[in-house]
Amino acid sequence: MTQPDSPPTPLETEIRELLTAAFAPARLEVNNDSASHRGHAGDDGSGESHFSVYIEADAFKDRSRLERQRMVNRALGDIPGERVHALAIKAEAPGIVP
């Protein structure tokens, strides 16, 4: 996980910018979890192989969990599965209690 005082990595910044442009989220958290996966499968040594995203946006209202995740994956283009080994997504509509 990126340390709170560490600057965001380039890919972390790109993920944040793409999701902000696509959804204008009420809340967005992008965490680089790569350090905790160092030496595991999918760790390419870049420090940008594993991320988690929490996003709240009106666009997710009345959408199933699967639809919300697909929307996020589409907004991120080639990042999931090509440029990032693992991406955990939690996407909610504002006001929904998980």
Jmol script that loads the backbone (N, CA, C; Angstrom):
load data "model"
ATOM      1  N   MET A   1       0.853  -1.179   0.000  1.00  0.00           N
ATOM      2  CA  MET A   1       0.000   0.000   0.000  1.00  0.00           C
ATOM      3  C   MET A   1       0.894   1.236   0.000  1.00  0.00           C
ATOM      4  N   THR A   2       0.551   2.233  -0.769  1.00  0.00           N
ATOM      5  CA  THR A   2       1.300   3.475  -0.783  1.00  0.00           C
ATOM      6  C   THR A   2       1.205   4.111   0.596  1.00  0.00           C
ATOM      7  N   GLN A   3       2.344   4.570   1.092  1.00  0.00           N
ATOM      8  CA  GLN A   3       2.358   5.234   2.386  1.00  0.00           C
ATOM      9  C   GLN A   3       1.601   6.553   2.279  1.00  0.00           C
ATOM     10  N   PRO A   4       0.910   6.963   3.354  1.00  0.00           N
ATOM     11  CA  PRO A   4       0.096   8.182   3.296  1.00  0.00           C
ATOM     12  C   PRO A   4       0.881   9.422   2.859  1.00  0.00           C
ATOM     13  N   ASP A   5       2.174   9.511   3.209  1.00  0.00           N
ATOM     14  CA  ASP A   5       2.954  10.688   2.859  1.00  0.00           C
ATOM     15  C   ASP A   5       3.735  10.503   1.559  1.00  0.00           C
ATOM     16  N   SER A   6       3.594   9.360   0.901  1.00  0.00           N
ATOM     17  CA  SER A   6       4.279   9.109  -0.359  1.00  0.00           C
ATOM     18  C   SER A   6       3.499   9.739  -1.510  1.00  0.00           C
ATOM     19  N   PRO A   7       4.234  10.283  -2.482  1.00  0.00           N
ATOM     20  CA  PRO A   7       3.521  10.821  -3.642  1.00  0.00           C
ATOM     21  C   PRO A   7       2.897   9.674  -4.437  1.00  0.00           C
ATOM     22  N   PRO A   8       1.787   9.936  -5.106  1.00  0.00           N
ATOM     23  CA  PRO A   8       1.157   8.872  -5.895  1.00  0.00           C
ATOM     24  C   PRO A   8       2.062   8.459  -7.053  1.00  0.00           C
ATOM     25  N   THR A   9       1.980   7.194  -7.416  1.00  0.00           N
ATOM     26  CA  THR A   9       2.748   6.698  -8.552  1.00  0.00           C
ATOM     27  C   THR A   9       2.072   7.166  -9.841  1.00  0.00           C
ATOM     28  N   PRO A  10       2.787   7.124 -10.974  1.00  0.00           N
ATOM     29  CA  PRO A  10       2.165   7.561 -12.235  1.00  0.00           C
ATOM     30  C   PRO A  10       0.883   6.793 -12.571  1.00  0.00           C
ATOM     31  N   LEU A  11       0.871   5.492 -12.369  1.00  0.00           N
ATOM     32  CA  LEU A  11      -0.318   4.708 -12.698  1.00  0.00           C
ATOM     33  C   LEU A  11      -1.455   5.000 -11.721  1.00  0.00           C
ATOM     34  N   GLU A  12      -1.128   5.207 -10.479  1.00  0.00           N
ATOM     35  CA  GLU A  12      -2.135   5.583  -9.479  1.00  0.00           C
ATOM     36  C   GLU A  12      -2.802   6.904  -9.881  1.00  0.00           C
ATOM     37  N   THR A  13      -1.997   7.855 -10.327  1.00  0.00           N
ATOM     38  CA  THR A  13      -2.512   9.136 -10.786  1.00  0.00           C
ATOM     39  C   THR A  13      -3.386   8.951 -12.019  1.00  0.00           C
ATOM     40  N   GLU A  14      -2.961   8.112 -12.954  1.00  0.00           N
ATOM     41  CA  GLU A  14      -3.743   7.875 -14.166  1.00  0.00           C
ATOM     42  C   GLU A  14      -5.092   7.235 -13.838  1.00  0.00           C
ATOM     43  N   ILE A  15      -5.093   6.268 -12.932  1.00  0.00           N
ATOM     44  CA  ILE A  15      -6.346   5.619 -12.522  1.00  0.00           C
ATOM     45  C   ILE A  15      -7.297   6.661 -11.935  1.00  0.00           C
ATOM     46  N   ARG A  16      -6.776   7.493 -11.057  1.00  0.00           N
ATOM     47  CA  ARG A  16      -7.593   8.530 -10.414  1.00  0.00           C
ATOM     48  C   ARG A  16      -8.169   9.496 -11.464  1.00  0.00           C
ATOM     49  N   GLU A  17      -7.341   9.914 -12.409  1.00  0.00           N
ATOM     50  CA  GLU A  17      -7.800  10.855 -13.438  1.00  0.00           C
ATOM     51  C   GLU A  17      -8.864  10.233 -14.343  1.00  0.00           C
ATOM     52  N   LEU A  18      -8.675   8.984 -14.755  1.00  0.00           N
ATOM     53  CA  LEU A  18      -9.649   8.323 -15.619  1.00  0.00           C
ATOM     54  C   LEU A  18     -10.995   8.158 -14.926  1.00  0.00           C
ATOM     55  N   LEU A  19     -10.966   7.734 -13.658  1.00  0.00           N
ATOM     56  CA  LEU A  19     -12.216   7.516 -12.930  1.00  0.00           C
ATOM     57  C   LEU A  19     -12.911   8.836 -12.609  1.00  0.00           C
ATOM     58  N   THR A  20     -12.155   9.865 -12.327  1.00  0.00           N
ATOM     59  CA  THR A  20     -12.738  11.174 -12.065  1.00  0.00           C
ATOM     60  C   THR A  20     -13.415  11.707 -13.323  1.00  0.00           C
ATOM     61  N   ALA A  21     -12.759  11.556 -14.456  1.00  0.00           N
ATOM     62  CA  ALA A  21     -13.333  12.032 -15.722  1.00  0.00           C
ATOM     63  C   ALA A  21     -14.585  11.244 -16.105  1.00  0.00           C
ATOM     64  N   ALA A  22     -14.580   9.950 -15.866  1.00  0.00           N
ATOM     65  CA  ALA A  22     -15.704   9.099 -16.275  1.00  0.00           C
ATOM     66  C   ALA A  22     -16.911   9.220 -15.354  1.00  0.00           C
ATOM     67  N   PHE A  23     -16.687   9.422 -14.051  1.00  0.00           N
ATOM     68  CA  PHE A  23     -17.794   9.307 -13.095  1.00  0.00           C
ATOM     69  C   PHE A  23     -18.014  10.520 -12.194  1.00  0.00           C
ATOM     70  N   ALA A  24     -17.127  11.489 -12.157  1.00  0.00           N
ATOM     71  CA  ALA A  24     -17.235  12.616 -11.225  1.00  0.00           C
ATOM     72  C   ALA A  24     -17.646  12.102  -9.844  1.00  0.00           C
ATOM     73  N   PRO A  25     -16.831  11.225  -9.254  1.00  0.00           N
ATOM     74  CA  PRO A  25     -17.229  10.561  -8.020  1.00  0.00           C
ATOM     75  C   PRO A  25     -17.363  11.492  -6.823  1.00  0.00           C
ATOM     76  N   ALA A  26     -18.298  11.125  -5.948  1.00  0.00           N
ATOM     77  CA  ALA A  26     -18.456  11.817  -4.675  1.00  0.00           C
ATOM     78  C   ALA A  26     -17.298  11.445  -3.747  1.00  0.00           C
ATOM     79  N   ARG A  27     -16.780  10.246  -3.927  1.00  0.00           N
ATOM     80  CA  ARG A  27     -15.655   9.759  -3.122  1.00  0.00           C
ATOM     81  C   ARG A  27     -14.834   8.815  -3.992  1.00  0.00           C
ATOM     82  N   LEU A  28     -13.513   8.936  -3.919  1.00  0.00           N
ATOM     83  CA  LEU A  28     -12.626   8.074  -4.680  1.00  0.00           C
ATOM     84  C   LEU A  28     -11.366   7.818  -3.881  1.00  0.00           C
ATOM     85  N   GLU A  29     -11.047   6.558  -3.688  1.00  0.00           N
ATOM     86  CA  GLU A  29      -9.805   6.157  -3.044  1.00  0.00           C
ATOM     87  C   GLU A  29      -9.099   5.188  -3.981  1.00  0.00           C
ATOM     88  N   VAL A  30      -7.866   5.484  -4.295  1.00  0.00           N
ATOM     89  CA  VAL A  30      -7.035   4.607  -5.122  1.00  0.00           C
ATOM     90  C   VAL A  30      -5.807   4.261  -4.301  1.00  0.00           C
ATOM     91  N   ASN A  31      -5.631   2.976  -4.018  1.00  0.00           N
ATOM     92  CA  ASN A  31      -4.507   2.532  -3.204  1.00  0.00           C
ATOM     93  C   ASN A  31      -3.600   1.619  -4.010  1.00  0.00           C
ATOM     94  N   ASN A  32      -2.319   1.903  -3.956  1.00  0.00           N
ATOM     95  CA  ASN A  32      -1.320   1.050  -4.574  1.00  0.00           C
ATOM     96  C   ASN A  32      -0.923   0.011  -3.531  1.00  0.00           C
ATOM     97  N   ASP A  33      -1.354  -1.229  -3.747  1.00  0.00           N
ATOM     98  CA  ASP A  33      -1.100  -2.318  -2.807  1.00  0.00           C
ATOM     99  C   ASP A  33       0.095  -3.165  -3.213  1.00  0.00           C
ATOM    100  N   SER A  34       0.866  -2.711  -4.196  1.00  0.00           N
ATOM    101  CA  SER A  34       1.937  -3.515  -4.777  1.00  0.00           C
ATOM    102  C   SER A  34       2.988  -3.950  -3.766  1.00  0.00           C
ATOM    103  N   ALA A  35       3.352  -3.086  -2.838  1.00  0.00           N
ATOM    104  CA  ALA A  35       4.400  -3.422  -1.875  1.00  0.00           C
ATOM    105  C   ALA A  35       4.046  -4.654  -1.056  1.00  0.00           C
ATOM    106  N   SER A  36       2.772  -4.842  -0.758  1.00  0.00           N
ATOM    107  CA  SER A  36       2.378  -5.998   0.049  1.00  0.00           C
ATOM    108  C   SER A  36       2.325  -7.278  -0.777  1.00  0.00           C
ATOM    109  N   HIS A  37       2.549  -7.173  -2.090  1.00  0.00           N
ATOM    110  CA  HIS A  37       2.547  -8.346  -2.973  1.00  0.00           C
ATOM    111  C   HIS A  37       3.927  -8.593  -3.578  1.00  0.00           C
ATOM    112  N   ARG A  38       4.936  -7.911  -3.075  1.00  0.00           N
ATOM    113  CA  ARG A  38       6.297  -8.044  -3.587  1.00  0.00           C
ATOM    114  C   ARG A  38       6.738  -9.509  -3.532  1.00  0.00           C
ATOM    115  N   GLY A  39       7.198 -10.017  -4.659  1.00  0.00           N
ATOM    116  CA  GLY A  39       7.662 -11.398  -4.730  1.00  0.00           C
ATOM    117  C   GLY A  39       6.572 -12.403  -5.037  1.00  0.00           C
ATOM    118  N   HIS A  40       5.329 -11.974  -5.081  1.00  0.00           N
ATOM    119  CA  HIS A  40       4.206 -12.872  -5.384  1.00  0.00           C
ATOM    120  C   HIS A  40       3.966 -12.912  -6.889  1.00  0.00           C
ATOM    121  N   ALA A  41       3.093 -13.809  -7.292  1.00  0.00           N
ATOM    122  CA  ALA A  41       2.715 -13.894  -8.703  1.00  0.00           C
ATOM    123  C   ALA A  41       2.163 -12.553  -9.161  1.00  0.00           C
ATOM    124  N   GLY A  42       2.581 -12.147 -10.340  1.00  0.00           N
ATOM    125  CA  GLY A  42       2.092 -10.898 -10.898  1.00  0.00           C
ATOM    126  C   GLY A  42       2.909  -9.681 -10.519  1.00  0.00           C
ATOM    127  N   ASP A  43       3.832  -9.825  -9.566  1.00  0.00           N
ATOM    128  CA  ASP A  43       4.691  -8.703  -9.204  1.00  0.00           C
ATOM    129  C   ASP A  43       5.768  -8.571 -10.269  1.00  0.00           C
ATOM    130  N   ASP A  44       5.689  -7.499 -11.047  1.00  0.00           N
ATOM    131  CA  ASP A  44       6.648  -7.302 -12.137  1.00  0.00           C
ATOM    132  C   ASP A  44       7.833  -6.434 -11.724  1.00  0.00           C
ATOM    133  N   GLY A  45       7.892  -6.064 -10.455  1.00  0.00           N
ATOM    134  CA  GLY A  45       8.992  -5.251  -9.957  1.00  0.00           C
ATOM    135  C   GLY A  45       8.813  -3.759 -10.184  1.00  0.00           C
ATOM    136  N   SER A  46       7.740  -3.362 -10.849  1.00  0.00           N
ATOM    137  CA  SER A  46       7.517  -1.944 -11.160  1.00  0.00           C
ATOM    138  C   SER A  46       7.009  -1.152  -9.960  1.00  0.00           C
ATOM    139  N   GLY A  47       6.446  -1.858  -8.978  1.00  0.00           N
ATOM    140  CA  GLY A  47       5.806  -1.163  -7.862  1.00  0.00           C
ATOM    141  C   GLY A  47       4.412  -0.681  -8.213  1.00  0.00           C
ATOM    142  N   GLU A  48       3.901  -1.129  -9.380  1.00  0.00           N
ATOM    143  CA  GLU A  48       2.566  -0.724  -9.834  1.00  0.00           C
ATOM    144  C   GLU A  48       1.821  -1.928 -10.408  1.00  0.00           C
ATOM    145  N   SER A  49       1.778  -3.018  -9.640  1.00  0.00           N
ATOM    146  CA  SER A  49       1.155  -4.247 -10.142  1.00  0.00           C
ATOM    147  C   SER A  49      -0.180  -4.581  -9.487  1.00  0.00           C
ATOM    148  N   HIS A  50      -0.437  -4.045  -8.306  1.00  0.00           N
ATOM    149  CA  HIS A  50      -1.646  -4.369  -7.543  1.00  0.00           C
ATOM    150  C   HIS A  50      -2.260  -3.079  -6.992  1.00  0.00           C
ATOM    151  N   PHE A  51      -3.553  -2.875  -7.294  1.00  0.00           N
ATOM    152  CA  PHE A  51      -4.253  -1.691  -6.816  1.00  0.00           C
ATOM    153  C   PHE A  51      -5.619  -2.065  -6.267  1.00  0.00           C
ATOM    154  N   SER A  52      -6.140  -1.209  -5.397  1.00  0.00           N
ATOM    155  CA  SER A  52      -7.525  -1.325  -4.961  1.00  0.00           C
ATOM    156  C   SER A  52      -8.167   0.050  -5.124  1.00  0.00           C
ATOM    157  N   VAL A  53      -9.458   0.021  -5.509  1.00  0.00           N
ATOM    158  CA  VAL A  53     -10.210   1.241  -5.773  1.00  0.00           C
ATOM    159  C   VAL A  53     -11.520   1.185  -5.005  1.00  0.00           C
ATOM    160  N   TYR A  54     -11.834   2.277  -4.323  1.00  0.00           N
ATOM    161  CA  TYR A  54     -13.160   2.466  -3.746  1.00  0.00           C
ATOM    162  C   TYR A  54     -13.714   3.720  -4.406  1.00  0.00           C
ATOM    163  N   ILE A  55     -14.880   3.604  -5.006  1.00  0.00           N
ATOM    164  CA  ILE A  55     -15.470   4.736  -5.713  1.00  0.00           C
ATOM    165  C   ILE A  55     -16.968   4.804  -5.427  1.00  0.00           C
ATOM    166  N   GLU A  56     -17.449   6.017  -5.128  1.00  0.00           N
ATOM    167  CA  GLU A  56     -18.878   6.301  -4.974  1.00  0.00           C
ATOM    168  C   GLU A  56     -19.255   7.295  -6.057  1.00  0.00           C
ATOM    169  N   ALA A  57     -20.261   6.938  -6.852  1.00  0.00           N
ATOM    170  CA  ALA A  57     -20.698   7.847  -7.911  1.00  0.00           C
ATOM    171  C   ALA A  57     -22.176   7.623  -8.222  1.00  0.00           C
ATOM    172  N   ASP A  58     -22.852   8.687  -8.596  1.00  0.00           N
ATOM    173  CA  ASP A  58     -24.269   8.594  -8.952  1.00  0.00           C
ATOM    174  C   ASP A  58     -24.506   7.632 -10.111  1.00  0.00           C
ATOM    175  N   ALA A  59     -23.524   7.474 -10.985  1.00  0.00           N
ATOM    176  CA  ALA A  59     -23.666   6.591 -12.151  1.00  0.00           C
ATOM    177  C   ALA A  59     -23.920   5.134 -11.757  1.00  0.00           C
ATOM    178  N   PHE A  60     -23.613   4.780 -10.519  1.00  0.00           N
ATOM    179  CA  PHE A  60     -23.780   3.391 -10.076  1.00  0.00           C
ATOM    180  C   PHE A  60     -25.158   3.106  -9.475  1.00  0.00           C
ATOM    181  N   LYS A  61     -25.971   4.148  -9.366  1.00  0.00           N
ATOM    182  CA  LYS A  61     -27.306   3.973  -8.788  1.00  0.00           C
ATOM    183  C   LYS A  61     -28.110   2.973  -9.629  1.00  0.00           C
ATOM    184  N   ASP A  62     -28.756   2.057  -8.958  1.00  0.00           N
ATOM    185  CA  ASP A  62     -29.612   1.038  -9.584  1.00  0.00           C
ATOM    186  C   ASP A  62     -28.843   0.095 -10.514  1.00  0.00           C
ATOM    187  N   ARG A  63     -27.548  -0.044 -10.310  1.00  0.00           N
ATOM    188  CA  ARG A  63     -26.729  -0.983 -11.094  1.00  0.00           C
ATOM    189  C   ARG A  63     -26.294  -2.125 -10.190  1.00  0.00           C
ATOM    190  N   SER A  64     -26.204  -3.313 -10.751  1.00  0.00           N
ATOM    191  CA  SER A  64     -25.735  -4.460  -9.973  1.00  0.00           C
ATOM    192  C   SER A  64     -24.236  -4.321  -9.694  1.00  0.00           C
ATOM    193  N   ARG A  65     -23.748  -5.083  -8.755  1.00  0.00           N
ATOM    194  CA  ARG A  65     -22.316  -5.076  -8.436  1.00  0.00           C
ATOM    195  C   ARG A  65     -21.490  -5.376  -9.678  1.00  0.00           C
ATOM    196  N   LEU A  66     -21.919  -6.370 -10.455  1.00  0.00           N
ATOM    197  CA  LEU A  66     -21.196  -6.744 -11.661  1.00  0.00           C
ATOM    198  C   LEU A  66     -21.199  -5.606 -12.688  1.00  0.00           C
ATOM    199  N   GLU A  67     -22.343  -4.952 -12.875  1.00  0.00           N
ATOM    200  CA  GLU A  67     -22.417  -3.825 -13.811  1.00  0.00           C
ATOM    201  C   GLU A  67     -21.485  -2.691 -13.377  1.00  0.00           C
ATOM    202  N   ARG A  68     -21.451  -2.401 -12.072  1.00  0.00           N
ATOM    203  CA  ARG A  68     -20.579  -1.335 -11.563  1.00  0.00           C
ATOM    204  C   ARG A  68     -19.116  -1.665 -11.823  1.00  0.00           C
ATOM    205  N   GLN A  69     -18.729  -2.910 -11.569  1.00  0.00           N
ATOM    206  CA  GLN A  69     -17.340  -3.290 -11.804  1.00  0.00           C
ATOM    207  C   GLN A  69     -16.988  -3.228 -13.289  1.00  0.00           C
ATOM    208  N   ARG A  70     -17.908  -3.644 -14.134  1.00  0.00           N
ATOM    209  CA  ARG A  70     -17.663  -3.561 -15.580  1.00  0.00           C
ATOM    210  C   ARG A  70     -17.520  -2.111 -16.030  1.00  0.00           C
ATOM    211  N   MET A  71     -18.321  -1.226 -15.455  1.00  0.00           N
ATOM    212  CA  MET A  71     -18.233   0.201 -15.799  1.00  0.00           C
ATOM    213  C   MET A  71     -16.850   0.756 -15.433  1.00  0.00           C
ATOM    214  N   VAL A  72     -16.369   0.394 -14.261  1.00  0.00           N
ATOM    215  CA  VAL A  72     -15.051   0.859 -13.826  1.00  0.00           C
ATOM    216  C   VAL A  72     -13.973   0.278 -14.743  1.00  0.00           C
ATOM    217  N   ASN A  73     -14.048  -1.009 -15.020  1.00  0.00           N
ATOM    218  CA  ASN A  73     -13.052  -1.631 -15.906  1.00  0.00           C
ATOM    219  C   ASN A  73     -13.034  -0.973 -17.283  1.00  0.00           C
ATOM    220  N   ARG A  74     -14.215  -0.684 -17.833  1.00  0.00           N
ATOM    221  CA  ARG A  74     -14.275  -0.014 -19.144  1.00  0.00           C
ATOM    222  C   ARG A  74     -13.627   1.365 -19.085  1.00  0.00           C
ATOM    223  N   ALA A  75     -13.894   2.109 -18.016  1.00  0.00           N
ATOM    224  CA  ALA A  75     -13.330   3.450 -17.873  1.00  0.00           C
ATOM    225  C   ALA A  75     -11.804   3.414 -17.791  1.00  0.00           C
ATOM    226  N   LEU A  76     -11.261   2.302 -17.290  1.00  0.00           N
ATOM    227  CA  LEU A  76      -9.807   2.187 -17.122  1.00  0.00           C
ATOM    228  C   LEU A  76      -9.100   1.630 -18.352  1.00  0.00           C
ATOM    229  N   GLY A  77      -9.849   1.263 -19.383  1.00  0.00           N
ATOM    230  CA  GLY A  77      -9.240   0.822 -20.636  1.00  0.00           C
ATOM    231  C   GLY A  77      -8.330  -0.377 -20.481  1.00  0.00           C
ATOM    232  N   ASP A  78      -7.061  -0.219 -20.884  1.00  0.00           N
ATOM    233  CA  ASP A  78      -6.125  -1.348 -20.880  1.00  0.00           C
ATOM    234  C   ASP A  78      -5.413  -1.548 -19.542  1.00  0.00           C
ATOM    235  N   ILE A  79      -5.761  -0.773 -18.535  1.00  0.00           N
ATOM    236  CA  ILE A  79      -5.068  -0.911 -17.246  1.00  0.00           C
ATOM    237  C   ILE A  79      -5.360  -2.257 -16.591  1.00  0.00           C
ATOM    238  N   PRO A  80      -6.634  -2.630 -16.370  1.00  0.00           N
ATOM    239  CA  PRO A  80      -6.885  -3.924 -15.720  1.00  0.00           C
ATOM    240  C   PRO A  80      -6.485  -5.092 -16.634  1.00  0.00           C
ATOM    241  N   GLY A  81      -5.685  -5.984 -16.090  1.00  0.00           N
ATOM    242  CA  GLY A  81      -5.326  -7.196 -16.818  1.00  0.00           C
ATOM    243  C   GLY A  81      -4.189  -7.051 -17.799  1.00  0.00           C
ATOM    244  N   GLU A  82      -3.861  -5.836 -18.198  1.00  0.00           N
ATOM    245  CA  GLU A  82      -2.759  -5.642 -19.138  1.00  0.00           C
ATOM    246  C   GLU A  82      -1.611  -4.891 -18.471  1.00  0.00           C
ATOM    247  N   ARG A  83      -1.931  -3.761 -17.871  1.00  0.00           N
ATOM    248  CA  ARG A  83      -0.882  -2.957 -17.231  1.00  0.00           C
ATOM    249  C   ARG A  83      -0.819  -3.182 -15.731  1.00  0.00           C
ATOM    250  N   VAL A  84      -1.880  -3.751 -15.175  1.00  0.00           N
ATOM    251  CA  VAL A  84      -1.944  -4.054 -13.743  1.00  0.00           C
ATOM    252  C   VAL A  84      -2.330  -5.517 -13.594  1.00  0.00           C
ATOM    253  N   HIS A  85      -1.627  -6.216 -12.735  1.00  0.00           N
ATOM    254  CA  HIS A  85      -1.915  -7.638 -12.519  1.00  0.00           C
ATOM    255  C   HIS A  85      -3.235  -7.838 -11.776  1.00  0.00           C
ATOM    256  N   ALA A  86      -3.468  -7.024 -10.734  1.00  0.00           N
ATOM    257  CA  ALA A  86      -4.668  -7.211  -9.908  1.00  0.00           C
ATOM    258  C   ALA A  86      -5.275  -5.857  -9.551  1.00  0.00           C
ATOM    259  N   LEU A  87      -6.595  -5.779  -9.695  1.00  0.00           N
ATOM    260  CA  LEU A  87      -7.331  -4.564  -9.363  1.00  0.00           C
ATOM    261  C   LEU A  87      -8.580  -4.961  -8.591  1.00  0.00           C
ATOM    262  N   ALA A  88      -8.627  -4.588  -7.316  1.00  0.00           N
ATOM    263  CA  ALA A  88      -9.811  -4.828  -6.494  1.00  0.00           C
ATOM    264  C   ALA A  88     -10.689  -3.590  -6.581  1.00  0.00           C
ATOM    265  N   ILE A  89     -11.965  -3.799  -6.912  1.00  0.00           N
ATOM    266  CA  ILE A  89     -12.885  -2.680  -7.115  1.00  0.00           C
ATOM    267  C   ILE A  89     -14.065  -2.792  -6.164  1.00  0.00           C
ATOM    268  N   LYS A  90     -14.340  -1.713  -5.473  1.00  0.00           N
ATOM    269  CA  LYS A  90     -15.572  -1.578  -4.706  1.00  0.00           C
ATOM    270  C   LYS A  90     -16.231  -0.308  -5.199  1.00  0.00           C
ATOM    271  N   ALA A  91     -17.350  -0.469  -5.906  1.00  0.00           N
ATOM    272  CA  ALA A  91     -18.051   0.668  -6.508  1.00  0.00           C
ATOM    273  C   ALA A  91     -19.460   0.730  -5.939  1.00  0.00           C
ATOM    274  N   GLU A  92     -19.832   1.893  -5.439  1.00  0.00           N
ATOM    275  CA  GLU A  92     -21.129   2.084  -4.786  1.00  0.00           C
ATOM    276  C   GLU A  92     -21.768   3.381  -5.249  1.00  0.00           C
ATOM    277  N   ALA A  93     -23.078   3.473  -5.114  1.00  0.00           N
ATOM    278  CA  ALA A  93     -23.781   4.732  -5.292  1.00  0.00           C
ATOM    279  C   ALA A  93     -23.719   5.477  -3.958  1.00  0.00           C
ATOM    280  N   PRO A  94     -23.636   6.807  -3.964  1.00  0.00           N
ATOM    281  CA  PRO A  94     -23.602   7.546  -2.689  1.00  0.00           C
ATOM    282  C   PRO A  94     -24.823   7.229  -1.838  1.00  0.00           C
ATOM    283  N   GLY A  95     -24.597   7.133  -0.547  1.00  0.00           N
ATOM    284  CA  GLY A  95     -25.689   6.879   0.376  1.00  0.00           C
ATOM    285  C   GLY A  95     -25.976   5.407   0.608  1.00  0.00           C
ATOM    286  N   ILE A  96     -25.339   4.533  -0.134  1.00  0.00           N
ATOM    287  CA  ILE A  96     -25.532   3.091   0.042  1.00  0.00           C
ATOM    288  C   ILE A  96     -24.615   2.633   1.156  1.00  0.00           C
ATOM    289  N   VAL A  97     -25.138   1.943   2.109  1.00  0.00           N
ATOM    290  CA  VAL A  97     -24.338   1.414   3.214  1.00  0.00           C
ATOM    291  C   VAL A  97     -23.862   0.017   2.820  1.00  0.00           C
ATOM    292  N   PRO A  98     -22.521  -0.154   2.696  1.00  0.00           N
ATOM    293  CA  PRO A  98     -21.995  -1.459   2.281  1.00  0.00           C
ATOM    294  C   PRO A  98     -22.245  -2.555   3.290  1.00  0.00           C
TER     295      PRO A  98
END
end "model"
wireframe off; spacefill off
backbone 0.3
color backbone group
